[in-house]
Amino acid sequence: MSLHGKTALVTGSTSGIGLGIALALAEAGANLMLNGFGDSEAALAAVRALGGNVAYHPADMSKPTEVEALIHATEAEFGSLDILVNNAGIQHVAAVEEFPVERWDTIIAINLSSAFHTMRLALPGMRARNWGRIINIASAHGLAASAGKSAYVAAKHGLIGLTKSVALETATTGVTCNAICPGWVLTPLVQQQIDARAAADGDIARARHELLAEKQPSLDFVTPRQLGELAVFLCSDAAVQVRGAAWNMDGGWLAQ
């Protein structure tokens, strides 16, 4: 699959899943706009090592005015925005009655509302060119719930619903909109959960196994590289009739 001449924006792409997807798109030839609060220089260097054209914008995805600036900067830098990957996300764990209101608002803003804003701004150009790919990174938690993660679960369920609506609105065009629903991926956030489990006895291997065993029958993590390859497929001609899908890559989590 060649994406030469196409421009991709991946939000939350300075590390983890977002960077893995950005690297896969760059390998396929796409220009890249990166975004996120991680090590931007390291992420830029990783894409450049593949020979990719790349830029970075530090937009805070919880702020609509900064989201708008990000979209405009991408179009100004590369001339178009053809592939939009909404990956930015944060997490907080607490029971509903103890959930900080400001954390709820921020999670909904970053995990859900930012995707609405990027899509509403990117779609006019995609429609005009009659080609576009929108890929929303949801989660297994967009299809199944877990206790203590009400804001995250609500946002990811909402993101899948938003994906379906946009897929229907663009069904007769060259624009597709789909969601990817990863299970456990060994990101820095998940490593923190493993470290917290291991704090009592220092057994990292057991903590990792227990985390996976609770949800993921494969007992192995999904990798950012695997998610990137799926994103590239969804950008291909072979996936032109994949519309409104919530594609889980979760080691069997949702097969249970």
C-alpha positions in Angstrom: 0.0 0.0 0.0 1.5 3.3 -1.1 0.3 6.5 0.7 2.8 8.8 -1.2 1.2 12.2 -1.7 -1.2 11.7 1.2 -1.0 13.6 4.5 -1.8 12.0 7.9 -2.5 13.7 11.2 -2.2 11.4 14.2 -3.2 13.0 17.5 -1.4 11.8 20.7 1.5 10.5 18.5 4.6 11.3 20.5 4.6 7.8 22.1 2.8 4.5 22.4 -0.1 3.6 20.1 -0.1 6.9 18.3 3.6 6.8 17.5 3.3 3.2 16.3 0.5 4.2 13.9 2.4 7.3 12.7 5.5 5.2 11.9 3.5 2.6 9.9 1.8 5.4 7.9 5.2 7.0 7.3 6.6 3.7 6.1 3.8 3.6 3.6 4.8 7.0 2.3 2.5 9.5 4.0 3.5 12.9 5.2 3.0 13.1 9.0 1.8 15.8 11.4 2.5 14.6 15.0 0.9 15.9 18.1 1.1 15.1 21.8 2.7 16.0 25.1 5.5 13.4 25.0 9.1 13.6 23.6 8.3 15.3 20.3 12.0 15.5 19.2 12.4 11.7 19.6 9.1 11.1 17.7 10.2 13.4 14.9 13.5 11.7 14.7 11.9 8.3 14.5 9.7 9.3 11.5 12.6 11.1 9.8 14.7 7.9 10.1 12.2 6.3 7.8 12.6 9.1 5.3 9.3 10.6 6.0 8.2 14.3 5.8 7.1 15.2 9.2 6.1 18.2 11.4 4.8 18.6 14.9 2.1 20.7 16.6 1.6 20.9 20.4 -2.1 21.5 20.4 -3.9 20.7 23.6 -6.7 18.4 22.4 -9.1 19.5 25.2 -9.3 23.0 23.7 -11.3 23.5 20.5 -9.4 26.6 19.4 -6.1 24.6 19.6 -7.6 21.7 17.7 -8.6 24.2 15.0 -5.1 25.6 14.9 -3.7 22.0 14.5 -5.9 21.3 11.5 -5.1 24.5 9.8 -1.3 24.0 10.5 -1.5 20.6 8.9 -3.1 21.9 5.8 -0.7 24.8 5.6 2.3 22.6 6.0 1.4 19.9 3.6 -1.4 21.2 1.4 -4.1 18.8 2.5 -5.3 16.5 5.3 -6.2 13.1 3.9 -5.8 10.7 6.8 -7.0 11.6 10.3 -6.2 9.3 13.2 -7.9 10.4 16.5 -5.7 8.7 19.1 -5.3 11.3 21.9 -6.6 10.0 25.2 -6.2 10.1 29.0 -7.4 7.9 31.8 -8.5 8.2 35.4 -9.8 5.4 37.6 -12.3 6.0 40.4 -15.8 5.0 41.4 -18.5 7.2 40.0 -19.4 8.8 43.3 -15.7 9.6 43.9 -14.9 10.7 40.3 -13.5 14.2 40.2 -15.8 16.4 38.1 -12.9 18.2 36.4 -11.3 14.8 35.5 -14.6 13.7 33.9 -14.8 16.9 31.9 -11.2 16.6 30.7 -11.5 12.9 29.7 -14.7 13.5 27.7 -13.0 16.6 26.1 -9.9 14.8 25.0 -11.1 11.3 24.3 -14.4 12.2 22.6 -15.0 15.9 21.9 -11.6 16.4 20.2 -12.5 13.8 17.6 -15.7 15.7 16.8 -13.7 18.8 16.3 -11.0 17.3 14.2 -13.6 15.5 12.0 -15.9 18.5 11.5 -12.8 20.6 10.4 -11.2 17.9 8.2 -14.3 16.6 6.4 -14.9 19.5 4.1 -11.4 19.1 2.5 -11.8 15.3 2.3 -15.3 15.7 0.6 -13.9 18.2 -1.9 -11.1 15.8 -2.9 -13.5 12.8 -2.6 -10.9 10.9 -0.7 -10.3 10.6 3.0 -9.7 8.1 5.8 -10.8 8.7 9.4 -9.6 6.2 12.0 -10.8 6.7 15.6 -8.8 4.8 18.2 -11.4 3.6 20.6 -10.7 0.6 22.9 -12.1 -2.7 24.0 -13.7 -0.4 26.5 -15.7 1.1 23.7 -17.5 -2.2 23.4 -17.3 -3.5 27.0 -17.1 -1.8 30.4 -14.9 -2.1 33.4 -15.6 -0.9 36.9 -13.9 2.3 37.9 -13.4 3.7 34.4 -16.8 5.4 33.8 -15.5 8.5 32.0 -13.1 6.5 29.7 -15.8 3.8 29.0 -18.4 6.5 28.2 -16.0 8.4 26.0 -14.9 5.3 24.0 -18.5 4.1 23.6 -19.4 7.6 22.4 -16.5 7.6 20.0 -17.8 4.4 18.3 -21.2 5.9 18.0 -19.7 9.0 16.5 -17.7 6.8 14.1 -20.9 5.1 12.9 -22.7 8.4 12.3 -19.9 9.9 10.3 -19.6 6.6 8.3 -23.3 6.9 7.3 -22.9 10.6 6.4 -20.0 9.8 4.1 -21.3 6.4 2.8 -21.6 7.5 -0.8 -18.3 9.4 -0.9 -14.6 8.4 -1.1 -14.3 9.1 2.6 -14.4 6.2 5.1 -14.7 6.4 8.9 -13.8 3.5 11.2 -12.7 2.7 14.7 -10.0 0.4 16.0 -10.6 -1.1 19.4 -7.3 -2.3 21.0 -7.1 -4.5 24.1 -4.1 -4.3 26.4 -1.2 -2.6 24.7 2.1 -2.2 26.7 2.1 1.6 26.7 3.6 3.7 29.5 0.1 4.0 31.1 -0.3 0.2 31.2 3.2 -0.2 32.5 2.2 2.0 35.4 -0.6 -0.3 36.2 1.7 -3.3 36.1 4.2 -1.5 38.4 1.4 -0.7 40.8 0.4 -4.3 41.0 4.0 -5.4 41.6 4.6 -2.9 44.3 3.7 -5.4 47.0 6.1 -8.2 46.2 8.2 -6.8 43.3 7.2 -9.6 40.9 6.8 -7.8 37.6 6.3 -11.0 35.6 3.4 -12.1 37.8 1.8 -8.7 37.8 2.0 -8.6 34.0 0.5 -12.1 33.7 -2.4 -11.2 36.2 -3.2 -8.1 34.3 -3.5 -9.9 31.0 -5.3 -12.9 32.4 -8.1 -10.8 33.7 -9.2 -9.7 30.2 -6.9 -10.9 27.3 -7.0 -14.7 26.6 -3.9 -14.6 24.4 -1.9 -13.6 27.5 0.1 -11.3 25.3 0.0 -7.6 24.5 -1.2 -6.0 21.3 1.7 -4.0 19.8 1.6 -0.4 18.4 3.2 -1.9 15.3 0.2 -4.3 14.8 -2.2 -1.4 15.2 -0.3 0.6 12.7 -0.5 -2.1 10.1 -4.2 -2.3 10.6 -4.5 1.5 10.2 -2.5 1.2 6.9 -4.9 -1.5 5.7 -7.9 0.8 6.5 -6.3 3.4 4.3 -6.0 1.0 1.4 -8.3 0.5 -1.6 -9.1 -3.0 -0.2 -10.8 -1.4 2.8 -13.0 1.0 0.8 -16.2 -0.8 1.9 -15.1 -1.1 5.5 -17.3 1.7 6.8 -18.5 2.3 10.4 -16.6 -0.7 11.7 -15.4 -1.1 15.3 -12.5 -3.4 14.7 -11.2 -5.0 17.8 -7.6 -6.2 18.1 -7.7 -7.5 21.6 -6.2 -11.0 22.0 -9.7 -12.5 22.4 -10.9 -10.0 25.1 -14.3 -9.5 23.4 -14.7 -13.1 22.3 -15.5 -14.1 25.9 
